[in-house]
Amino acid sequence: MYREHLFRKGEGGYSGYRIPSVVATGGNRLLVFAEARRDGLADWGRIDIVCRGGSADGGFAPQKTIAGQEDTTISNPTPVMDADTGILWLMLNSGPASVHEAQVLERGPGRTALCMRSADLGETWSEIRDIGDSVRPGNWSWYAMGPCHAVQLRSGRLLVPANHAVWKKDGPGSGTYISHVLFSDDHGTSWRLGGEIGEYTNECSAAQLPDGRLYMNMRSFLKRGYRAVSVSSDEGITWTEPELDPQLPDPCCQASVICVGDTLYFSNAADSARRVRMTVRKSTDGGYTWSGGTVIHEGPSAYSDLACLPDGRIACVYEGGEEDPYEGICLAVLDPEEIR
């Protein structure tokens, strides 16, 4: 297993880094994104989006800031590569830096949806485009992409896992979190809402199974210590009722899933109560059964994302540290046979 630290708390003029995502850009190269937080490690405040590109075998370029606005929280970097056009899309959210999540849920200014694109594998980026009018109904308060990678389906559809909350009709405040998807069938020119999945779910990750169905793995707020899962047979328009998977312990945190050939790979902090034990496991039957997994960081760990390299190795970027999960963001690269 190859391992490298990519972002460390306190470096680069930022208080810390959170919410990693990764996309493979050809050869053994990866592009890793993160939220760079100026005002501490809270989920609100002045937050920029940074990235580092480099080889999965070592040698990453210095970080660069690709999205940032004064007095604004820009968050949830969710990349997807369009294999048909070579365009790399990055989905984002934004809101006022002074408004935290609880205030949004209590009828504060709602968060909007953004995207930007790169035609040169992340070297340069377009201006940010606000797509909220297309994918954010007016009664939604909270809105969050991913956070981790999005996916291109075999039909060419770009599909982005996301979540939201809805303002209550009869008073202040919002209802429960609900996972949903948005998609583009014209290579990012326009974006539309897909199906909602179910209440008490939010941060989610999708993969297309060998039989064409979509598998969605979600954070659950039912407080039972497991991941929630759902399946779509129509490319994200409708979804099955979410069910908890007792094979996937989770401390109500984010996770990531990808499909490579006939194998699903899944990463998370694999504990039902604490954010510890970053683990990568696999399934060869569409998520019905899962392996015991390989622990890549025994100590404090939290958010993660996965990507597959052309040679079949699995890259995992994850938050981890010795004293707390948010000391930095690391990259681990595993051969498939190392994932038990």
N, C-alpha and C positions, 0 to 999 in steps of 0.2 A: 504494500500500500504506500503510495506517495502522498505526502502531506505538506502543505505550505500555508503560512499565515498571510492573508491578503489585506485585511484592515484591522488596526488595533485602536482601542479606545484612547483618545487624547491626541492622536496623530493628525497631521494635515490641517490643523486649525479647527478641528471639530471635537466636541465632547465625546462622541462615540458614533458607532455605526451599527445599524440594525437592518433587518428584513432583506436577506440576500436572495438574489435570483441569478440564474445562469443560463446561457444558451451556447451551444456548440456552433462555431462559425466556419468549420472546414478544417481538414487536417486534424491535428491534435489541439487546435486552438479553441479557447473559451473566452467568453466575455461575461464578466461577473458584475452585477449591479448591487447597489446598497443604498439605503437612506443614510445620509450624513447629517447628524443632528448637532446643531450649534448650541442649543440652550439646555444641555443635559440629555438624558436618555428617554425622556417622556415622549409619548406618541404625538405630541403637539409641540408647537414652537417653530422656530425657523429651521426647516428641514430641506436639504437639497438632495438631488440624485447624483451619485458618482458611479464611475465604472472603472474597471481595470481589465485589460485584455492581455492574454499571454498563452503560453503553452501549458498543456496539462502535465508536462514533464518538467516544468520550472521555467522561470524567466518572464515574469509579468511586468508590463509597462507601469510607470507611475500612474496613480489614480488621476482622473480628471472629472471635473464637474460638468454634467451635461444638461442639467435642469435646475434652476433656482430662481426664485423671485423674492424680493424684499418683503418681509413680514408675511410670508406665506409658508404653509406646510405643503410640500410636494412629496407624495408618498406612494407606496405600493408599486414599485417597479415590476412590471409583468411583461417579459419579452416573448416574442414569437417570430420565427424566421419563416417567410413565405418562400418555399422552395421553388415556386413557379416563376417568381419575379426577382428573387435575390434581395428583396427588401426586408430589412429587419424592423419590426414594429415594437414599440415600447408603450404599453398602456400605463396610465398613471391616474392619481387623484390629486385634488388640491382643495385647500380651504384656508381661511384666515389663521395665521400663526397663533393668535391670541385665544382661539376657541378650541377647547379640548372635546374629546369624544362625548363625554357625558352632557356637555352643553349642546352639542349637535342633536343628541337624542332627546333633549328637552326643548326642542323647537328653536335651536340656534340656527345660524346659516348652514344650509345643507352643503355637503361636499359635492363637487362636480367631477366629471370624467374627462380625461385628457388622453391624447396620443401624440406620438412623434415618430419619425421614421429616419432610417439611415440606409443609404444606397451603397455604402462602402464598408460594411461589416463593423460599424460603430466608430469609424474614424471621425466622421462628421455627422451632424444631426440637423434635421429640419427644425423649424419653429414648432412650438407646442400648439396643438389644435384642440379646442374645446369641442367635445362631441356630446356634451350633456343633453342637448335638445333631442338627440336621437335615442339615448339609452338611459336617461334619468327622468322618470315621471315626476311631476311637480309635487306629489305627496310623499316622495322619498326624502328622508332626512340623511341618515348615514349611507355612505356608498364607499365600497372598497374593492379594488381589483385584486385578484389572486389571494394573497400575495405569493407568487412564485411564477414559473413560466406559464404561458398559454400554449395552445397546440394547433397545428394545422391538420385537418382531417384528410383522409385519402381523396375525398371529393374536391379538395382545394379550400374548403371553408376554414377560415380562421376563427377559432372558438376560444373565448376568454372566460375562465371561471371568475366569479365575483360574488359580492353579497351586499345586502342593503337592509335598511329598516324603514318602516312606514309610519308617518305621523298618525296618531290616533284621531279619529273623527270627532270624538266627544270631549277633548281636552288636551292639555299640553302633554308632551312626551311622545315616545315612539313605542311601537310594538317590538316583538322579538326580532332578532337577526334572521334573515332568510337568504340562503344561497341561491344564486341564479347564474345564467350565462348571457353573454352578448356575442355577436358574431358578425363576420363580413363575408359575403359571397362575391365581392368584386375587388378583392386584393387590397382592402383597406380604404377604398374610396368612400364607402359609407358603412355605418355600423348600425345593427338592429338588436333589440332585445330578444333573447331566446326564452326558455322556460325557467320558472321558479321551481325550486326543489323541495323545500320544506322548512318549517319553523324550527327554531333553536339550532340552526346550523349557520356557520358563516365561512371563514377562510377555507378555501377549497382548491383542489387540484384534479385535473381531468386527464384521462388517457383513452385512446381508442383501442379497443380490444381487437384481436385477429378476426373475429366474426363481424366487425363493423360497429358493434354497440359501443357506447361511451360509458366509461366507468368513472364515477365521481367520488372522491374521498374527501370528507369534510370534518372540520372541527365541530364538536357537539357541545351544546350548553345544557344538556340534560343532567350533568354532574354525576355520570355513572362511570367515568374513567375509560371510555373507549371512543374510537373513531366512528363516524357515521358514513354510510355508503349509499349510493343510488346509481341507477343505470338508465340510460336513454337508448331507445331503438330507432329514433328519428333525428339523429344528429343534434340533439339538445333542445328540441322543441317541447317535448314532454319527458318527465322523469318519474321513476318509481318512487314510492314513499320511502323516505330515508330509514335505514335500519342500522343499529349498532353492530359492530363487528368485534366480538369478544377476543379475537385473535390479535387485535391491534390496540394495546393499552396506550392511553394518551392523557396527559395532564391538562386537557383543554388548551391546546396549543396548535400551532400551524404545522403542516406536514407537506410532503411532495410525493407524487407518483408519476412514473413514466412507463411506457410499454415499448419493449425492444423485441422484435420478432414475436414469439409466443410467450414472452415472460414479462410480467409486471415487476417493477422495482419500487420500493416504498421506503421513505426515510422519515423518521420523527424522533422526538425525545420519548423513548419507549418506557414510560412509567405512568401508572394511573393517577399519581398524586403530585409528583415533582418533575421539574424540568431538568432531567438528567438522562444519561445513557443514550446519546445519539446513535441510532441503530439503522442499518440498511438491511432490508429483507426482500424476499422474492416470492412470486406466485407463478406457477405454470398452468393454472386452470382458471384464469380470469378473475382472480381474487376470492375464489371460494375457500381456498386454503392457503396459508402463508408459512414460510420457513421460520425457524427460530430467530434468524437474523445474525448479523455481525455488528458488534458494538465498535464504532470508530472513535467514540469519545465517551469514556465512562463517567466523567464528571458533569458539572452543570452545562446544559445545552438547551437550545430552544428551537428557533426557526431554521429551516433548511430548504434546499432545492437540489434537484437531480438533472443530469444531462447525460446522454450517451455519446461517446466518441466513435469515430468511424471504425476503429479497431475493436469495438465492443466493450471497452472499459467504461465503467460508470464513474462519473464525477459527482461528488456531493459537496456543496458549499453549505456551511452551517455556522450558527452562532455557538460559541463555546468559550469556556474559561476554567480556571482552577477554583476561584472563589464564587463567581456568579456567571450566568450564561452570556453576559453581554460585554465581556472583556475584548472580544474581537470576532472576526469572521475568518474561518479557515476553509481550505480546500483539501479534500481527500479524494484520491483516485484509486479505484479498486478494480482488479481483474474480476470477471464474473465468477470464477471459481473461488474467490475469497469471500463471496457472499453466501453464507451458509443458510 
